Amino acid sequence: MPAEVQRIPPAPRRVSWGRVLGYRWPLAAATFALSVYGGVVTWLFFLANSGVFVEAERLEQGARAAVVAVVRAVATDAEASQRVDYEFYADGQTWTGTSRVPGGTWREGQGVPVEYRLGTPTLNRIAGAPVKLRAPQFNPTHTFLLLVVPGLLLGLGWLVGVLRLRHVLVHGDVGVAQVLEVRHVRFCLPESLSVRFTFKDHRAQTRTSRHWVRVHSRLGARLLQRIDRESPERVPVLHDRRFPQHCRLVLPADFGPDLGRVDPAALLKL
């Protein structure tokens, strides 16, 4: 073990981003799913509402004709406005439409005055009803707040964790950890081990921590031997000087022969 500790390069160490980007990868996956797919859905809803705005503008500015429609269904919402579904006859066939009327008192089967754009009966509304500029079922604000914002917050948390782990690997103090428990993590891909260990920080205070290690890695293969033999295992550990609870089990081979010291001025100090 002393030989392994001595083979850990002195700080600051050169650490590849590939070793830290996989840290808490489910957060990165959730960030991608919520931010990207949520952003696409939000954009589609925005386009849908843009179409509603364009249709309302066409109806408002074009030539209109008035007819009497028959109310098919009425629904009252919490805002004391009525959603009125109706049908009317124009241009040789029957058309349907829907309008929202604030404080309306329409009933099913009742006649209601409706206006529509000449030549385009699909653009219609109850006479005097306010222009509908937004489709409530396609509100992009809802998808942005429910999907995109949580995705960005998860991504921010993942990024902070990645930068913190890289800081530990680059600048962390070297110690010796005693492995207390190694167990397989169920239902996890890639296969991982949950490792609980204890070590003494630079103040000689005993710390206990835990993190996951991939089975198909040098450290994972070494820890699997401990499970098979049920023997004690001591592994080098790097920990943050200011916050020793931020730590990571490492092996000398993790840094490689070509990953030596780097210029401290070229590193971002976290």
Secondary structure, 3 states (H helix, E strand, C coil): CHHHHHHCCCCCECCCHHHCCCCCHHHHHHHHHHHHHHHHHHHHHHHHHHHHHHHHHHHHHCCEEEEEEEEEEEEECCCCEEEEEEEEEECCEEEEEEEEEECCCCCCCCEEEEEEECCEEEEEEECCCCCCCCCHHHCHHHHHHHHHHHHHHHHHHHHHHHHHHHHHHHHCEEEEEEEEEEEECCCCCCCEEEEEEEEECCCCCEEEEEEEEECCCHHHHHHHHHHHHCCCEEEEEEECCCCCCCEEECCHHHCCCCCCECCHHHCCCC
